[in-house]
């Protein structure tokens, strides 16, 4: 595991085994929830891996990728950055993916939705979801489009120690939008959903979220999303497949 992190992040092909893996995971949990630098060897390795993508290039440049690992193309506060998958946290309701940027930002996604962040100007430190409706098992058409679905999310937000903000969320199917930041797929090839929320307190209300779902693997996978953690901080996330290096091109980062 440690070698995998040093070489480019978490490989979807490699198992996580042994005491070292568990120690690193414990360090990452501690770093995420406490926001401190103690027990930093595991998290530092992943951040250094993300930094190695750019090898000193500006963040707007296209980085060098190791195609053996998983990446996320994100737009945060107007910056396009690439994040590396650090590790997977299995949960009964769905595996949480923990992504790291070269700048130290951490994003946690579960079934494509945000369930935690660290290192942003506003952070969701914890998220609790009741009766979250799974993504439909098959793509919808006008004849079988799902009716509106509802669930409740509770989140703890920093700074300001705002705990227990409750969002009543309504999800509906929508046509493919024409104003996304998606770069690696045709928006019309995806199934799209919109989520609107009403929050308590009302000052915690958020802009509308959008999700683009692919059914190519036979199961729904969120390829692209637009989600906000405050009225002033909205982000997009896209699963990113690095382009295949041309013959004779220099080795990618981490190889």
Residue pairs with C-beta under 8 A, 6 or more apart in sequence:
1 14
1 16
1 17
1 18
1 20
1 21
1 24
1 87
2 20
2 24
2 42
2 45
4 10
4 11
4 14
4 69
5 24
5 42
5 45
5 46
5 49
5 86
6 45
6 48
6 49
7 49
7 66
7 254
7 255
8 49
8 52
8 66
8 68
8 69
8 84
8 253
8 254
8 255
9 46
9 49
9 50
9 66
9 69
9 70
9 71
9 84
9 85
9 86
9 100
9 254
10 16
10 69
10 70
10 84
10 85
10 86
10 87
10 88
11 68
11 69
11 70
12 69
12 70
12 85
13 68
16 87
16 88
23 42
24 41
24 42
24 45
24 87
25 42
25 87
25 89
26 39
27 39
27 40
27 41
27 42
27 43
28 42
28 43
28 46
28 86
28 87
28 98
30 36
30 38
30 39
31 37
31 38
31 39
31 40
31 43
31 118
32 98
32 106
32 108
32 116
32 118
33 125
33 126
35 118
43 86
43 100
46 84
46 86
46 87
46 100
47 100
47 101
47 102
47 104
49 84
49 100
49 254
50 82
50 83
50 84
50 100
50 101
50 102
51 102
52 102
52 253
52 254
53 63
53 64
53 65
53 82
53 84
53 102
53 253
54 61
54 63
54 64
54 102
55 63
55 64
55 253
57 63
59 79
59 80
59 81
59 102
59 103
60 79
60 80
63 82
63 253
64 250
64 252
64 253
65 71
65 82
65 242
65 243
65 252
65 253
66 242
66 252
66 253
66 254
66 255
67 241
67 242
67 244
67 245
67 252
68 254
69 84
69 85
69 254
70 84
70 85
70 239
71 82
71 83
71 84
71 85
71 239
71 240
71 241
71 242
72 82
72 83
72 84
72 85
72 99
72 107
72 237
72 238
72 239
72 240
73 80
73 81
73 82
73 183
73 184
73 237
73 238
73 239
73 240
74 80
74 81
74 82
74 83
74 99
74 101
74 107
74 235
74 236
74 237
74 238
75 81
75 181
75 235
75 236
76 105
76 120
76 233
76 235
77 121
77 233
77 235
81 101
81 102
81 103
81 105
82 101
82 240
83 99
83 100
83 101
83 105
83 107
84 99
84 100
85 97
85 98
85 99
86 98
86 99
86 100
86 106
87 98
88 95
88 96
88 97
88 98
89 95
89 96
89 97
89 98
89 108
90 96
91 110
93 110
93 111
93 129
93 132
94 110
94 111
95 110
96 108
96 109
96 110
96 115
96 116
97 108
97 109
97 110
98 106
98 107
98 108
99 106
99 107
99 108
99 109
100 106
101 107
101 119
103 119
104 119
105 117
105 118
105 119
105 120
106 116
106 117
106 118
106 119
107 114
107 116
107 117
107 235
107 237
108 114
108 115
108 116
108 117
109 115
109 222
109 237
111 132
111 134
111 135
111 222
112 135
112 211
112 213
112 221
112 222
112 225
112 237
113 132
113 209
113 211
113 222
113 225
113 227
114 124
114 127
114 227
114 229
115 124
115 127
115 129
116 123
116 124
116 125
116 126
116 127
117 123
117 124
117 229
118 125
120 229
120 233
121 232
121 233
122 157
122 158
122 159
122 229
122 230
122 232
122 233
123 157
123 158
123 159
123 229
124 155
124 156
124 157
124 229
125 156
125 157
125 158
126 155
126 156
127 153
127 154
127 155
127 156
128 153
128 154
128 155
129 151
129 152
129 153
129 154
130 151
130 152
130 153
130 154
131 150
131 151
131 152
132 151
132 153
133 149
133 150
133 151
133 171
134 220
135 193
135 211
135 213
135 220
135 222
136 146
136 191
136 220
137 219
137 220
138 144
138 215
139 191
139 213
139 215
140 146
140 173
140 191
145 173
146 173
148 170
148 171
148 172
149 170
149 171
149 172
150 168
150 169
150 170
150 171
151 169
151 171
152 166
152 167
152 168
152 169
153 166
153 167
153 169
153 197
154 164
154 165
154 166
154 167
155 165
155 167
156 162
156 163
156 164
156 165
157 163
157 165
157 204
157 229
157 230
162 204
165 199
165 200
165 201
165 204
166 199
166 200
167 197
167 198
167 199
167 204
167 205
167 206
168 197
168 198
168 199
168 200
169 195
169 196
169 197
170 195
170 196
170 197
171 193
171 194
171 195
172 193
172 194
172 196
173 191
173 192
173 193
173 194
174 192
174 193
174 194
174 210
175 192
176 187
176 188
176 190
176 192
176 212
177 187
177 192
177 210
178 187
180 187
180 210
180 212
180 224
180 226
180 236
181 226
181 236
181 238
182 212
182 223
182 224
182 236
182 238
183 238
184 238
184 239
184 240
184 241
185 212
185 214
185 223
185 224
185 238
187 212
187 224
189 214
190 212
190 213
190 214
190 223
190 224
191 212
191 213
191 214
191 215
191 220
192 210
192 211
192 212
192 213
193 210
193 211
193 213
194 208
194 209
194 210
194 211
195 208
195 209
195 210
195 211
196 208
197 205
197 206
197 209
198 205
199 205
199 206
205 231
206 228
206 229
206 230
206 231
207 228
207 231
207 234
209 225
209 226
209 227
209 228
210 225
210 226
211 222
211 224
211 225
212 222
212 223
212 224
212 225
213 220
213 221
213 222
213 223
214 220
214 221
214 223
215 221
221 239
222 239
223 238
223 239
224 236
224 237
224 238
224 239
225 236
225 237
226 234
226 235
226 236
227 234
227 235
227 236
227 237
228 234
228 235
229 235
242 252
245 252
